[in-house]
Amino acid sequence: MNDDHLDMAQWFEAHSRPLVLYARQWLDDHASADVVQESFMRLLSQKRRPDDVRAWLFRTVRNAALNELRRRQTSMRHAHEIAACRPGWFQEHPGSAMDAQAAQQALQQLPPSQSELIVMRIWGHLTYEQMAQITGQAVSTVHEHYVAAIESLQRKMVTPWESKAK
């Protein structure tokens, strides 16, 4: 196995799950996985390896997911199919301290620009600079929106009895 294929296997193992989660903001589970696989195929076909592979993958997945969403929204039938069959973003894991359904609901209540930043930062482990590059915003704007999103999530995820205890 040559170095490119070894690198690709390592990148896929390290980044495929966060990328699928990222794509699920716009697409169903199957389409999200397809977009991620296509992005890795595009990476493999690059003549020159991107300087920042992780940021390149997030940007490529974002663009592909948004393009696919636009394509699907051209037909009202497809828009209804997406809404009807869209699965949960998170998979419940036994012993997890996070309520997957509550987390998904809280993320879906955020403006799309904020939920996108949460997924990139927490699950994608991207820096503010990388997130700014992907979204085309200033680093300060990305930071401001990320902080606002975290604060909003905290308010949404706190149960009534927890907030009274504080």
Backbone hydrogen bonds, N-H to C=O, Kabsch-Sander energy under -0.5 kcal/mol:
donor,donor_aa,acceptor,acceptor_aa,energy
6,L,2,N,-2.0
7,D,3,D,-3.0
8,M,4,D,-2.5
9,A,5,H,-2.3
10,Q,6,L,-2.1
11,W,7,D,-2.9
12,F,8,M,-2.8
13,E,9,A,-2.3
14,A,10,Q,-2.3
15,H,11,W,-2.7
16,S,12,F,-2.2
19,L,15,H,-2.0
20,V,16,S,-2.3
21,L,17,R,-2.4
22,Y,18,P,-2.3
23,A,19,L,-2.4
24,R,20,V,-1.7
25,Q,22,Y,-1.3
26,W,23,A,-2.0
27,L,23,A,-2.0
32,S,28,D,-2.5
33,A,29,D,-2.2
34,D,30,H,-2.1
35,V,31,A,-2.6
36,V,32,S,-2.2
37,Q,33,A,-2.5
38,E,34,D,-2.7
39,S,35,V,-1.9
40,F,36,V,-2.1
41,M,37,Q,-2.1
42,R,38,E,-2.3
43,L,39,S,-2.2
44,L,40,F,-2.4
45,S,41,M,-1.6
46,Q,42,R,-0.6
46,Q,43,L,-1.2
53,V,51,D,-0.5
56,W,52,D,-2.5
57,L,53,V,-2.7
58,F,54,R,-2.3
59,R,55,A,-2.6
60,T,56,W,-2.6
61,V,57,L,-2.9
62,R,58,F,-2.6
63,N,59,R,-2.6
64,A,60,T,-2.5
65,A,61,V,-2.9
66,L,62,R,-2.6
67,N,63,N,-2.3
68,E,64,A,-2.5
69,L,65,A,-2.6
70,R,66,L,-2.4
71,R,67,N,-2.3
72,R,68,E,-2.5
73,Q,69,L,-2.2
74,T,70,R,-0.6
74,T,71,R,-0.8
75,S,72,R,-1.3
76,M,74,T,-0.5
79,A,75,S,-1.8
80,H,76,M,-2.1
81,E,77,R,-2.1
82,I,78,H,-2.4
83,A,79,A,-1.9
84,A,80,H,-2.1
85,C,81,E,-2.3
86,R,82,I,-1.1
92,E,90,F,-0.5
96,S,93,H,-2.1
100,A,98,M,-1.0
103,A,99,D,-2.6
104,Q,100,A,-2.4
105,Q,101,Q,-2.5
106,A,102,A,-2.5
107,L,103,A,-2.5
108,Q,104,Q,-2.5
109,Q,105,Q,-1.2
110,L,106,A,-0.6
110,L,107,L,-0.9
114,Q,111,P,-1.4
115,S,111,P,-2.2
116,E,112,P,-2.2
117,L,113,S,-1.1
118,I,114,Q,-2.2
119,V,115,S,-2.2
120,M,116,E,-2.3
121,R,117,L,-2.6
122,I,118,I,-2.9
123,W,118,I,-0.6
123,W,119,V,-1.1
124,G,119,V,-1.7
125,H,121,R,-0.6
126,L,120,M,-1.9
131,M,127,T,-2.5
132,A,128,Y,-2.4
133,Q,129,E,-2.2
134,I,130,Q,-2.3
135,T,131,M,-2.4
136,G,132,A,-1.8
137,Q,132,A,-1.1
142,V,138,A,-2.4
143,H,139,V,-2.7
144,E,140,S,-2.4
145,H,141,T,-2.6
146,Y,142,V,-2.5
147,V,143,H,-2.6
148,A,144,E,-2.1
149,A,145,H,-2.2
150,I,146,Y,-2.5
151,E,147,V,-2.4
152,S,148,A,-2.2
153,L,149,A,-2.7
154,Q,150,I,-2.6
155,R,151,E,-1.9
156,K,152,S,-2.2
157,M,153,L,-2.5
158,V,154,Q,-1.2
162,E,159,T,-0.7
163,S,159,T,-2.0
164,K,160,P,-1.7
165,A,161,W,-1.1
166,K,162,E,-0.7
